[in-house]
Amino acid sequence: MDFSFDLVTLMVFGFGLIWGSFFNVCIWRMPREESIVRGRSHCPHCSATIPWFHNVPVLAYLWLLGKCHQCRAKISPEYPLVELASGALFVLSYLRFGFTPMGFSAALLSSMLLVLSVIDLHHKIIPDEISLSGIAIGFFLCFWTQHITWIDSLIGILIGGGIFYAIAAGYEKITGREGLGGGDIKLLGMIGAWLGYESVPLVILISSVLGSVVGITLMIIQRKSAKTEIPFGPFLSLATLIDLYFGPFIRGFVGP
């Protein structure tokens, strides 16, 4: 029994690694408005086509010592890290929900959050292709997973997007500067669609605390100004993952 469990978990992890390789393609191409389904993978430095056996997740990076096989330029360690993160999230969804509709839904949501977080870190944008499609997918999946009702999902969309829109509009009116981008507003609407309106306050609380801690730390260490822009998408995504996988335990600990 234990051996079977370990083998299945390892297989799930490997499946997640493979998808992580595709997520790297999305992270590179989506902000550049390139197709994610057409065109072979290529080196970002010399544009040399990457053979399939050099695309084996993590192992190929280690075998090539983190360098392009053609020009020998250094390849960012972000690529294997994204693949490892994808594998870990797939395992987490399997261990938490098993091979169920909710397990599939959790893996899909986690994957979308991973991709948009890395894009937001690099480009300070959250692609509409992810957030808007994520709202629709999250709403329709609730009919399959039945972890929340469609009414909970719909209210989550309205409250999630509405709260951040109100905060962003108020902040801009008071300070004259944009505090939250439209991408963050759509992302919280997407989160509400997947997790329902009851999860929105916890996600906002956790992401705000994480964002504040990181922001203050950067100000102290790097002497950044309080006006320095820090992408908020990764904090919302991390808070969503915490709620998705550990929300019931957190609510049970703090009480009703």
Contacts in CASP RR format, 6 or more apart in sequence:
PFRMAT RR
TARGET T0000
AUTHOR 0000-0000-0000
METHOD contacts of the structure
MODEL  1
MDFSFDLVTLMVFGFGLIWGSFFNVCIWRMPREESIVRGRSHCPHCSATI
PWFHNVPVLAYLWLLGKCHQCRAKISPEYPLVELASGALFVLSYLRFGFT
PMGFSAALLSSMLLVLSVIDLHHKIIPDEISLSGIAIGFFLCFWTQHITW
IDSLIGILIGGGIFYAIAAGYEKITGREGLGGGDIKLLGMIGAWLGYESV
PLVILISSVLGSVVGITLMIIQRKSAKTEIPFGPFLSLATLIDLYFGPFI
RGFVGP
8 94 0 8 1.000
9 91 0 8 1.000
9 94 0 8 1.000
9 95 0 8 1.000
12 87 0 8 1.000
12 90 0 8 1.000
12 91 0 8 1.000
12 94 0 8 1.000
13 87 0 8 1.000
13 88 0 8 1.000
13 90 0 8 1.000
13 91 0 8 1.000
14 57 0 8 1.000
14 87 0 8 1.000
14 90 0 8 1.000
15 87 0 8 1.000
15 90 0 8 1.000
16 83 0 8 1.000
16 86 0 8 1.000
16 87 0 8 1.000
16 89 0 8 1.000
16 90 0 8 1.000
16 91 0 8 1.000
17 57 0 8 1.000
17 58 0 8 1.000
17 83 0 8 1.000
17 84 0 8 1.000
17 86 0 8 1.000
17 87 0 8 1.000
18 57 0 8 1.000
19 86 0 8 1.000
19 87 0 8 1.000
19 90 0 8 1.000
19 111 0 8 1.000
20 57 0 8 1.000
20 82 0 8 1.000
20 83 0 8 1.000
20 85 0 8 1.000
20 86 0 8 1.000
20 87 0 8 1.000
20 111 0 8 1.000
21 55 0 8 1.000
21 57 0 8 1.000
21 83 0 8 1.000
22 36 0 8 1.000
23 82 0 8 1.000
23 83 0 8 1.000
23 86 0 8 1.000
23 111 0 8 1.000
23 114 0 8 1.000
23 115 0 8 1.000
24 78 0 8 1.000
24 79 0 8 1.000
24 82 0 8 1.000
24 83 0 8 1.000
25 36 0 8 1.000
25 41 0 8 1.000
26 36 0 8 1.000
26 115 0 8 1.000
27 82 0 8 1.000
27 115 0 8 1.000
27 118 0 8 1.000
27 119 0 8 1.000
27 122 0 8 1.000
28 34 0 8 1.000
28 44 0 8 1.000
29 35 0 8 1.000
29 36 0 8 1.000
30 36 0 8 1.000
30 115 0 8 1.000
30 119 0 8 1.000
30 127 0 8 1.000
30 129 0 8 1.000
30 130 0 8 1.000
31 119 0 8 1.000
31 122 0 8 1.000
31 123 0 8 1.000
31 125 0 8 1.000
31 127 0 8 1.000
40 49 0 8 1.000
40 50 0 8 1.000
41 49 0 8 1.000
41 50 0 8 1.000
41 55 0 8 1.000
42 48 0 8 1.000
42 49 0 8 1.000
42 50 0 8 1.000
43 50 0 8 1.000
43 68 0 8 1.000
43 70 0 8 1.000
43 71 0 8 1.000
43 73 0 8 1.000
43 75 0 8 1.000
44 75 0 8 1.000
45 68 0 8 1.000
45 71 0 8 1.000
45 73 0 8 1.000
46 68 0 8 1.000
46 70 0 8 1.000
46 71 0 8 1.000
46 73 0 8 1.000
48 68 0 8 1.000
48 69 0 8 1.000
48 70 0 8 1.000
48 71 0 8 1.000
50 69 0 8 1.000
51 69 0 8 1.000
53 60 0 8 1.000
54 60 0 8 1.000
54 64 0 8 1.000
54 69 0 8 1.000
57 80 0 8 1.000
57 83 0 8 1.000
58 80 0 8 1.000
58 83 0 8 1.000
58 84 0 8 1.000
61 75 0 8 1.000
61 77 0 8 1.000
61 79 0 8 1.000
61 80 0 8 1.000
62 80 0 8 1.000
64 75 0 8 1.000
66 74 0 8 1.000
66 75 0 8 1.000
66 77 0 8 1.000
67 73 0 8 1.000
67 74 0 8 1.000
67 75 0 8 1.000
68 75 0 8 1.000
78 118 0 8 1.000
82 114 0 8 1.000
82 118 0 8 1.000
85 114 0 8 1.000
86 111 0 8 1.000
86 114 0 8 1.000
89 107 0 8 1.000
89 110 0 8 1.000
89 111 0 8 1.000
89 114 0 8 1.000
89 241 0 8 1.000
90 107 0 8 1.000
90 110 0 8 1.000
92 106 0 8 1.000
92 110 0 8 1.000
92 245 0 8 1.000
93 103 0 8 1.000
93 104 0 8 1.000
93 106 0 8 1.000
93 107 0 8 1.000
93 110 0 8 1.000
93 245 0 8 1.000
94 103 0 8 1.000
94 107 0 8 1.000
96 103 0 8 1.000
96 106 0 8 1.000
96 245 0 8 1.000
97 103 0 8 1.000
97 106 0 8 1.000
100 145 0 8 1.000
101 141 0 8 1.000
101 144 0 8 1.000
101 145 0 8 1.000
101 146 0 8 1.000
102 145 0 8 1.000
102 147 0 8 1.000
105 138 0 8 1.000
105 141 0 8 1.000
105 144 0 8 1.000
105 145 0 8 1.000
105 147 0 8 1.000
105 194 0 8 1.000
106 244 0 8 1.000
106 245 0 8 1.000
108 137 0 8 1.000
108 141 0 8 1.000
109 138 0 8 1.000
109 194 0 8 1.000
109 240 0 8 1.000
109 244 0 8 1.000
110 241 0 8 1.000
110 244 0 8 1.000
112 130 0 8 1.000
112 134 0 8 1.000
113 237 0 8 1.000
113 240 0 8 1.000
113 241 0 8 1.000
114 237 0 8 1.000
115 130 0 8 1.000
116 126 0 8 1.000
116 127 0 8 1.000
116 130 0 8 1.000
116 131 0 8 1.000
116 187 0 8 1.000
116 233 0 8 1.000
116 237 0 8 1.000
117 233 0 8 1.000
117 234 0 8 1.000
117 237 0 8 1.000
117 238 0 8 1.000
119 125 0 8 1.000
119 126 0 8 1.000
119 127 0 8 1.000
120 126 0 8 1.000
120 231 0 8 1.000
120 232 0 8 1.000
120 233 0 8 1.000
120 234 0 8 1.000
121 231 0 8 1.000
121 234 0 8 1.000
124 229 0 8 1.000
124 231 0 8 1.000
125 183 0 8 1.000
126 182 0 8 1.000
126 183 0 8 1.000
126 184 0 8 1.000
126 186 0 8 1.000
126 187 0 8 1.000
126 233 0 8 1.000
128 183 0 8 1.000
128 186 0 8 1.000
130 190 0 8 1.000
131 183 0 8 1.000
131 186 0 8 1.000
131 187 0 8 1.000
131 189 0 8 1.000
131 190 0 8 1.000
132 186 0 8 1.000
132 190 0 8 1.000
134 190 0 8 1.000
134 193 0 8 1.000
134 194 0 8 1.000
135 157 0 8 1.000
135 186 0 8 1.000
135 189 0 8 1.000
135 190 0 8 1.000
135 193 0 8 1.000
136 193 0 8 1.000
137 193 0 8 1.000
138 153 0 8 1.000
138 190 0 8 1.000
138 193 0 8 1.000
138 194 0 8 1.000
139 150 0 8 1.000
139 153 0 8 1.000
139 154 0 8 1.000
139 157 0 8 1.000
139 193 0 8 1.000
141 194 0 8 1.000
142 148 0 8 1.000
142 149 0 8 1.000
142 150 0 8 1.000
142 152 0 8 1.000
142 153 0 8 1.000
142 193 0 8 1.000
142 194 0 8 1.000
143 150 0 8 1.000
148 195 0 8 1.000
148 196 0 8 1.000
152 196 0 8 1.000
152 197 0 8 1.000
152 198 0 8 1.000
153 192 0 8 1.000
153 193 0 8 1.000
153 194 0 8 1.000
153 196 0 8 1.000
154 193 0 8 1.000
155 196 0 8 1.000
155 197 0 8 1.000
156 189 0 8 1.000
156 192 0 8 1.000
156 193 0 8 1.000
156 195 0 8 1.000
156 196 0 8 1.000
156 197 0 8 1.000
156 200 0 8 1.000
157 189 0 8 1.000
157 190 0 8 1.000
157 192 0 8 1.000
157 193 0 8 1.000
158 197 0 8 1.000
159 192 0 8 1.000
159 197 0 8 1.000
159 200 0 8 1.000
160 188 0 8 1.000
160 189 0 8 1.000
160 191 0 8 1.000
160 192 0 8 1.000
160 197 0 8 1.000
160 200 0 8 1.000
161 185 0 8 1.000
161 186 0 8 1.000
161 188 0 8 1.000
161 189 0 8 1.000
162 185 0 8 1.000
162 188 0 8 1.000
162 189 0 8 1.000
163 188 0 8 1.000
163 200 0 8 1.000
163 204 0 8 1.000
164 180 0 8 1.000
164 184 0 8 1.000
164 185 0 8 1.000
164 188 0 8 1.000
164 189 0 8 1.000
165 185 0 8 1.000
167 180 0 8 1.000
168 178 0 8 1.000
168 179 0 8 1.000
168 180 0 8 1.000
168 181 0 8 1.000
168 182 0 8 1.000
168 184 0 8 1.000
168 185 0 8 1.000
171 177 0 8 1.000
171 178 0 8 1.000
171 179 0 8 1.000
171 180 0 8 1.000
172 178 0 8 1.000
172 179 0 8 1.000
177 227 0 8 1.000
180 232 0 8 1.000
184 232 0 8 1.000
184 233 0 8 1.000
184 236 0 8 1.000
187 233 0 8 1.000
187 236 0 8 1.000
187 237 0 8 1.000
188 200 0 8 1.000
188 203 0 8 1.000
188 204 0 8 1.000
188 236 0 8 1.000
191 199 0 8 1.000
191 200 0 8 1.000
191 203 0 8 1.000
191 236 0 8 1.000
191 240 0 8 1.000
192 199 0 8 1.000
192 200 0 8 1.000
194 240 0 8 1.000
194 244 0 8 1.000
195 203 0 8 1.000
195 240 0 8 1.000
195 243 0 8 1.000
195 244 0 8 1.000
199 240 0 8 1.000
199 243 0 8 1.000
199 247 0 8 1.000
202 239 0 8 1.000
202 243 0 8 1.000
202 247 0 8 1.000
202 250 0 8 1.000
202 251 0 8 1.000
203 236 0 8 1.000
203 239 0 8 1.000
203 240 0 8 1.000
203 243 0 8 1.000
204 239 0 8 1.000
205 239 0 8 1.000
206 238 0 8 1.000
206 239 0 8 1.000
206 242 0 8 1.000
206 243 0 8 1.000
207 232 0 8 1.000
207 233 0 8 1.000
207 235 0 8 1.000
207 236 0 8 1.000
207 238 0 8 1.000
207 239 0 8 1.000
208 235 0 8 1.000
210 235 0 8 1.000
210 238 0 8 1.000
210 239 0 8 1.000
211 230 0 8 1.000
211 232 0 8 1.000
211 235 0 8 1.000
214 230 0 8 1.000
214 235 0 8 1.000
215 224 0 8 1.000
215 230 0 8 1.000
218 224 0 8 1.000
218 228 0 8 1.000
218 230 0 8 1.000
219 225 0 8 1.000
219 226 0 8 1.000
219 228 0 8 1.000
242 250 0 8 1.000
243 250 0 8 1.000
END
